[in-house]
Amino acid sequence: MKNWEWVWLTEPKGAWLSCWLPGQSVGIMYKRFFDAAGDPRLVSSGCGRILDVNHAGVELLGYCSKKELLDLENVCALFSDPEAGREFQRRLEAVGVLKDFEAALRKKDGTVFCAAITATLSFEEDGSVCWEGVLRDITGFKELQGAYLEVGRKNRELSESDRRIRELNRHVLDMLMIMSHDIRGPLVSMAATLKLLLRGSFGRMDESVWNTVSDLMARVRNLIGIAEECLGSAHSIDGALLKKREWIDLRQDIIDPVLDEISNEIEEGRIVIDNRLGAIPARTIPISSDMAWLKPVFRNLFKNAIKYGGKGCTIAFGFQDHGTFYRLNVYNSGLPIPEEYRDRLFTQFSHIDDGAEKKDGFGMGLYLIRKIVRKHEGDMWYEPRQNGSDFIFILPK
């Protein structure tokens, strides 16, 4: 009577089959399954002699036939580093099962690839030891993993570099604010003394001396304006704006001091100043920040109006209270800005080529002051007029 055994087999795709097979047929059926498996498989004795290998294994290792592999003296010859092969066998004998043991294997032509080996130790009836393993080529996976780790490393370096740059910028801005503040104080004191000299508080001066002092006064005012502009811009760029409610007199605290700073330019250009567009209130008004940043806005708009309005132009400024926000504007007569340049007015390093003499500056003024206004939750834009240009900005109360 034949001996029948219940045997579990797997197809190459991994589906399980079960059947009753006569005892002597088990080896034949398993052999067929082993050879047909899609995964590279290899069987080795406990002493390292290769006992069997399937067709997928022969192909993966680059040999011409199974016989070439079986003729190898030891399975360790397949390892790029034979010591890694011996370590694999020691660990397998110690635990009985190894899953995804990573090692560099060598093909017949000398090509080295990264493999993951999953192996099981078994004991034969005669007491001998052997193991069967499944090989996977994970070279592509390791390359992707390495690339991923490299990208992660570079991202960490960029993040650290960005952190250091931000910290450095913060220190630079702090120094700029401190320097601007410290410079402004002595300049204001100098301006006060010069004003007393011009008024004759220390005695009458010759006309030539008076003109020299007057010119010095204009230069000091200009330096005060630059210091305040640096202070306001540094506050805005740093993003640490203090949103406090403060009462200011637009005419006395902002507009008149700025017009005084640029009085020489106004006089030389024979500019007419007109505030009839909208009366500036003759009182203090609440605004959601201090005036350190508001002066640079008007200073840039007035200088822009002088520059592009031309000699003899009229500059006007206005104010309107719209309940929840203020609407302010600076107008200059002359030709409106050509339409092709309007989209670039508030971009960095933009210049208007009107065919006249080259304008000085870096083309940053309008870009920066709109940035300042927007950081205060307002906005700024340009509107052409029939006989001029109008720059408008709004500020929340």
C-alpha positions in Angstrom: 0.0 0.0 0.0 1.3 3.4 -0.9 2.0 6.0 1.8 0.0 9.2 1.2 0.9 12.6 2.8 -0.9 15.9 2.9 1.4 18.5 1.3 1.1 22.3 1.0 2.7 23.9 -2.0 2.9 27.5 -3.3 2.7 28.6 -6.9 5.2 31.3 -8.1 2.4 33.9 -7.6 2.0 32.9 -4.0 -1.3 31.0 -4.1 -1.5 28.0 -1.8 -2.5 24.6 -3.1 -3.1 21.4 -1.1 -3.4 17.8 -2.2 -2.9 14.2 -1.2 0.3 12.9 -2.8 1.9 9.5 -2.5 5.0 9.7 -0.2 7.5 9.1 -3.0 5.9 11.8 -5.1 6.4 14.6 -2.6 10.0 15.1 -3.5 9.2 15.2 -7.2 6.4 17.7 -6.8 8.4 20.0 -4.5 11.3 19.8 -6.9 9.0 21.1 -9.7 7.7 23.9 -7.4 11.3 24.8 -6.4 12.5 25.1 -10.0 9.5 27.0 -11.2 9.5 29.5 -8.4 9.8 33.1 -9.6 12.0 34.1 -6.7 15.6 33.1 -6.8 16.0 30.1 -4.4 19.1 28.3 -3.2 19.7 25.3 -0.9 23.0 24.8 0.9 24.3 22.1 3.3 25.4 23.0 6.8 29.1 23.0 5.7 28.3 25.5 2.9 28.1 23.2 -0.1 25.4 24.4 -2.6 22.9 21.5 -3.0 20.4 23.1 -5.4 19.4 26.4 -7.1 16.4 27.2 -9.2 16.4 28.8 -12.7 15.6 32.3 -11.2 18.7 32.0 -9.0 21.0 31.0 -11.9 19.7 34.0 -13.9 20.1 36.5 -11.0 23.6 35.4 -10.2 24.6 35.5 -13.9 25.7 31.9 -14.4 25.2 29.9 -17.6 23.8 26.8 -15.9 22.9 25.3 -12.5 26.0 23.1 -12.8 28.3 26.0 -12.6 26.8 27.1 -9.3 26.8 23.5 -7.9 30.5 23.2 -8.7 31.4 26.1 -6.4 33.3 25.0 -3.3 31.3 27.0 -0.8 28.2 29.3 -0.8 30.5 32.0 0.7 32.0 32.4 -2.7 28.8 34.1 -3.8 29.4 36.9 -1.2 31.5 39.9 -2.1 33.1 39.5 1.3 33.3 35.8 2.2 33.4 36.8 5.9 29.9 38.2 5.5 28.8 34.7 4.1 30.3 33.0 7.2 28.5 35.5 9.5 25.3 34.8 7.7 25.7 31.0 8.3 26.6 31.6 12.0 23.6 33.7 12.7 21.3 31.3 10.8 22.6 28.3 12.9 22.1 30.4 16.1 18.4 31.4 15.5 17.2 29.0 12.8 15.5 31.7 10.7 16.8 34.9 9.2 14.6 37.4 7.4 16.0 40.0 5.0 19.7 39.6 5.9 21.4 42.2 3.8 24.7 41.3 2.0 26.7 42.2 -1.1 26.6 39.3 -3.5 28.9 38.8 -6.5 27.7 37.7 -9.9 29.8 35.5 -12.2 31.1 38.5 -14.1 32.2 40.2 -10.9 29.3 42.6 -10.7 28.3 43.2 -7.1 24.7 43.8 -6.1 22.9 44.2 -2.8 20.7 41.3 -1.8 18.2 40.5 1.0 18.3 36.8 2.0 15.5 35.1 3.9 16.5 31.6 5.0 15.3 28.7 7.1 17.4 26.1 8.8 16.3 22.4 8.6 17.5 19.1 9.8 17.4 16.0 7.7 16.5 12.4 8.9 20.2 11.5 8.8 21.0 14.3 11.2 22.6 16.6 8.6 21.8 20.3 8.5 20.9 22.3 5.5 19.1 25.6 4.8 17.0 27.0 2.0 17.0 30.7 1.2 15.2 33.2 -1.0 17.2 36.0 -2.6 16.0 39.4 -3.5 18.0 42.0 -5.5 17.4 45.2 -3.5 20.1 47.3 -5.2 17.5 49.8 -6.6 15.8 50.0 -3.3 19.1 50.8 -1.5 19.9 53.4 -4.1 16.5 55.1 -3.5 17.0 54.8 0.2 20.4 56.4 0.0 19.1 59.1 -2.2 16.2 59.7 0.3 18.7 59.9 3.2 20.9 62.3 1.2 18.0 64.5 0.4 17.0 64.5 4.1 20.6 65.4 5.0 20.7 68.2 2.5 17.3 69.5 3.8 18.6 69.5 7.3 21.7 71.4 6.2 19.5 73.9 4.3 17.2 74.3 7.3 20.2 74.9 9.6 21.7 77.4 7.1 18.3 79.2 6.8 18.1 79.3 10.6 21.6 80.8 10.8 20.9 83.3 8.0 17.6 84.4 9.7 19.5 84.8 13.0 22.2 86.8 11.3 19.6 89.0 9.6 17.9 89.6 12.9 21.2 90.7 14.5 21.9 93.0 11.5 18.4 94.5 11.7 18.8 95.0 15.5 22.1 96.8 14.9 20.5 98.9 12.1 17.7 99.9 14.4 20.0 100.7 17.3 22.4 102.7 15.0 19.5 104.6 13.4 18.0 105.4 16.7 21.4 106.5 18.2 22.2 108.7 15.2 18.8 110.3 15.0 19.1 111.8 18.6 22.2 113.9 18.0 21.0 115.0 14.6 17.7 116.3 16.1 19.8 118.2 18.7 22.0 119.6 15.9 18.9 120.7 13.9 17.4 122.4 17.0 20.6 124.4 17.5 20.9 125.3 13.8 17.2 126.5 13.9 18.1 128.8 16.8 21.1 130.2 14.8 18.9 130.8 11.8 16.4 132.7 13.9 19.1 135.0 15.3 18.9 133.7 18.9 22.7 133.9 19.1 23.1 137.2 17.2 22.9 138.4 13.6 24.9 136.5 10.9 26.3 137.7 7.6 24.3 136.6 4.6 27.0 134.2 3.4 27.2 132.6 6.9 23.4 132.4 7.1 23.2 130.7 3.7 25.9 128.2 4.8 24.0 127.4 8.1 20.8 127.1 6.1 22.4 124.6 3.7 23.8 122.7 6.7 20.3 122.7 8.2 18.9 121.1 5.1 21.6 118.4 5.1 20.9 117.6 8.8 17.2 117.3 8.1 17.9 115.0 5.2 20.1 112.8 7.5 17.3 112.7 10.1 15.0 111.5 7.4 17.4 108.8 6.3 17.8 107.7 9.9 14.1 107.5 10.5 13.6 105.7 7.2 16.2 103.1 8.2 14.5 102.7 11.6 11.0 102.3 10.1 12.1 99.9 7.4 14.1 97.8 9.8 11.0 97.5 12.0 8.9 96.5 9.1 11.3 93.9 7.6 11.9 92.3 11.0 8.2 91.8 11.3 8.2 92.8 14.9 5.9 95.7 14.5 4.3 97.0 17.6 0.6 97.3 16.8 -0.1 100.0 19.4 -2.8 102.7 19.1 -1.2 106.1 19.0 -2.5 109.6 18.4 -0.5 111.6 15.8 -0.9 115.0 14.1 -0.5 114.1 10.4 0.4 117.7 9.3 2.7 118.6 12.3 4.3 115.2 13.0 4.6 113.7 9.6 4.0 115.9 6.5 5.6 119.2 7.6 8.8 117.7 8.8 9.2 115.7 5.6 8.5 118.8 3.5 11.2 120.6 5.5 13.7 117.9 4.8 13.2 118.2 1.0 12.6 122.0 1.0 15.8 122.6 -1.1 14.6 120.1 -3.8 11.1 121.8 -3.8 12.7 125.2 -4.2 15.2 124.2 -6.8 12.4 122.4 -8.8 10.0 125.4 -8.4 7.4 122.9 -7.1 4.0 124.1 -6.0 2.6 122.4 -2.9 -1.2 122.2 -2.8 -3.2 120.3 -0.1 -6.7 121.0 -1.5 -7.3 117.4 -2.6 -8.5 116.6 0.9 -7.9 118.7 4.0 -5.5 117.3 6.5 -7.3 117.3 9.9 -6.0 120.1 12.2 -6.0 117.7 15.1 -4.5 114.4 16.2 -6.0 111.2 14.8 -5.6 107.6 16.2 -3.5 105.2 14.1 -2.5 101.6 14.8 1.3 102.3 15.1 3.9 105.0 15.7 5.1 107.5 13.1 8.6 106.0 12.7 7.5 104.1 9.6 4.9 106.6 8.3 7.5 109.3 7.5 9.4 107.0 5.1 6.1 106.4 3.2 5.4 110.2 2.7 9.1 110.9 2.1 9.3 108.4 -0.7 6.0 109.5 -2.3 7.0 113.2 -2.2 10.5 112.5 -3.6 8.9 110.3 -6.3 6.5 113.2 -7.2 9.4 115.7 -7.4 11.4 113.3 -9.5 8.8 112.4 -12.1 6.5 115.5 -11.9 9.4 117.6 -13.2 10.3 121.2 -12.7 7.3 123.5 -12.0 4.9 120.7 -11.3 2.2 120.8 -8.6 2.3 118.3 -5.7 -0.9 117.8 -3.7 -1.7 115.5 -0.7 -5.0 114.6 0.8 -6.8 112.8 3.6 -10.2 111.1 4.0 -11.7 109.4 6.9 -13.7 106.3 5.8 -14.8 105.1 9.3 -12.7 102.0 9.7 -9.8 103.2 7.7 -8.0 106.3 6.4 -7.4 107.1 2.7 -4.3 109.2 2.0 -2.8 110.2 -1.3 0.1 112.1 -2.9 -0.6 113.6 -6.4 1.8 115.2 -8.8 0.9 117.0 -12.1 2.5 116.1 -15.3 2.3 113.1 -17.7 0.8 110.0 -16.2 3.1 107.0 -15.9 3.0 105.0 -19.2 0.7 102.0 -19.0 3.4 99.5 -19.8 5.3 100.5 -16.6 2.4 100.4 -14.2 2.5 96.7 -13.4 6.1 97.1 -12.4 5.8 100.1 -10.2 5.8 98.2 -6.9 8.4 95.5 -7.9 12.0 95.4 -6.8 14.6 97.3 -8.9 12.1 98.8 -11.3 12.8 102.0 -13.1 10.6 104.1 -15.4 12.3 105.0 -18.7 10.5 108.2 -19.7 13.3 109.2 -22.2 14.6 111.9 -19.9 17.8 111.9 -17.9 18.6 108.7 -16.0 17.0 108.7 -12.5 19.1 107.8 -9.5 18.3 105.1 -6.9 17.9 101.4 -7.0 14.2 101.2 -7.8 13.4 99.9 -4.3 11.4 102.9 -2.9 7.8 102.1 -3.9 8.4 98.3 -3.4 9.5 98.9 0.2 6.9 101.5 1.3 4.1 99.3 0.0 5.6 96.4 1.9 5.6 98.7 5.0 2.0 99.7 4.5 0.8 96.1 3.9 2.6 95.0 7.1 0.3 97.4 8.8 -2.7 95.7 7.2 -3.2 98.5 4.7 -2.6 98.7 0.9 -1.1 101.0 -1.7 -1.8 101.5 -5.4 -1.4 103.8 -8.4 -4.2 105.7 -10.3 -3.4 107.7 -13.4 -5.1 111.1 -13.7 -5.7 113.1 -16.9 -2.9 115.5 -16.1 -0.8 113.6 -13.5 -0.3 110.7 -11.3 -1.9 109.7 -7.9 -0.4 107.3 -5.4 -3.0 106.2 -2.8 -2.7 104.2 0.3 -5.1 103.2 3.0 -4.5 102.4 6.7 -6.8 100.8 9.3 -7.6 102.8 12.4 
